[in-house]
Amino acid sequence: MRFPLPLARTGASLTVAERDVVRRVLGGASNAAIARARGTSPRTVANQVASAFEKLGVSSRARLARQLASSDLDDALEGAEA
C-alpha cells in the first residue's frame, strides 16, 4: 500500500534540484558530499534542503526519513516535482 506525501504548503512543489538533494539526503549523504556530487556549494545544498523540508512539512533528516519510510519515494515525490 502506498500513501502519497502531502505537501505542507499549498501549491508548493519541489524543484528537480530539491528532489535530487532529498534523494541524496535519504541516502545518508552530508551537505558537503551532496555539494561535491552536484558541483555546487554546501550553502546552496543547505538552502535546497531547507526549502524541501519546508515544502514537505518536516524539520529534520530523521523526520524526512520517517515520513517517507512507508511510501515509495518516486510516488511520494512525483506530484512534488516542478
Secondary structure in CASP SS format (residue, H / E / C, confidence):
PFRMAT SS
TARGET T0000
AUTHOR 0000-0000-0000
METHOD secondary structure of the structure
MODEL  1
M C 1.00
R C 1.00
F C 1.00
P C 1.00
L C 1.00
P C 1.00
L C 1.00
A C 1.00
R C 1.00
T C 1.00
G C 1.00
A C 1.00
S C 1.00
L E 1.00
T C 1.00
V H 1.00
A H 1.00
E H 1.00
R H 1.00
D H 1.00
V H 1.00
V H 1.00
R H 1.00
R H 1.00
V H 1.00
L H 1.00
G C 1.00
G C 1.00
A C 1.00
S C 1.00
N H 1.00
A H 1.00
A H 1.00
I H 1.00
A H 1.00
R H 1.00
A H 1.00
R H 1.00
G C 1.00
T C 1.00
S C 1.00
P H 1.00
R H 1.00
T H 1.00
V H 1.00
A H 1.00
N H 1.00
Q H 1.00
V H 1.00
A H 1.00
S H 1.00
A H 1.00
F H 1.00
E H 1.00
K H 1.00
L H 1.00
G C 1.00
V C 1.00
S C 1.00
S C 1.00
R H 1.00
A H 1.00
R H 1.00
L H 1.00
A H 1.00
R H 1.00
Q H 1.00
L H 1.00
A H 1.00
S C 1.00
S C 1.00
D C 1.00
L H 1.00
D H 1.00
D H 1.00
A H 1.00
L H 1.00
E H 1.00
G C 1.00
A C 1.00
E E 1.00
A C 1.00
END
